[in-house]
Amino acid sequence: MMGAIFYSDNRLEGTKIFEECLKTVKACPLPIVSCSLKPLDLGTNIVLKGRVRSYPTMALQILMALEASTAKYVFFLEHDILYSPTHFDFTPPTDDMYYYNVNNYRWEFPKDRAITYGGLTSLSALCCNRELAIRHYKYRLHLIDKWGLEKDRSKEPRWARRFGYEPGTKKKRRGGVTDEDCVKFRSALPNVDIRHPGTFSRPKIRLDEFKHPPDDFKEVTVKEIPYWGDKLFAMFNL
């Protein structure tokens, strides 16, 4: 059985970005468990009260949504991603890998500029076995508690970047938390990651922002984004 989890700090509520992205999330044909900091009309909603936006909060939201789901496999969904309908066509072939859809574009909102490259791996495009993810996030939260990292309320703490946001993409020898592995897949149509001023992680939309610049880095106009070009102009009155 396939399902999805959604996690949000609710900061984008009331914006056009949140409204349009939520439409694509609600179009997901699978049961969704959402975890938010304020009530949200999306699937089975869990409200995590008394917490502020932080990486530990996000990790806890993910774990709570995972534990409340009954699906065998889950997609990870976020509030500033436009998901294509073909994103949800994928089913993980194994239970021991993290699968990332790398058919993504990052849009430098509201500019007429987007980028993509073959290895664009994002947590918002993850699909995997739910129990595998539960074990991983329990361990992440254990490390956060053990090392007292919850006290760090900075926007994007250095230790979170060292951990790596995407399970299975960073080995322990490089600072990651486990030695798990991942596999990439490509949906028929791309997703659009809207990089706005309030994004949790660094935008990484310019070549000089990469420690190891990708060889196939590609810059396009909004209208050149497959499937989405004209739709984005209509959605956001560009």
Secondary structure, DSSP 8 states (H G I E B T S, - for coil): -EEEEEEE-STTTTSHHHHHHHHHHHT-SS-EEEEESS---SSEEEE-TT--SSHHHHHHHHHHHHHH---SEEEEEETTEE--GGGGG---S-SS-EEEE--EEEEETTSS-EEE-TT---GGGEEEEHHHHHHHHHHHHHHHHHTTGGG---SS-HHHHHH-SSTTSS-GGGT-S----EEEE--SS-EEEEE-TT-SS----SGGG-SS--TT-EEE-GGGSTTTHHHHHHHHT-
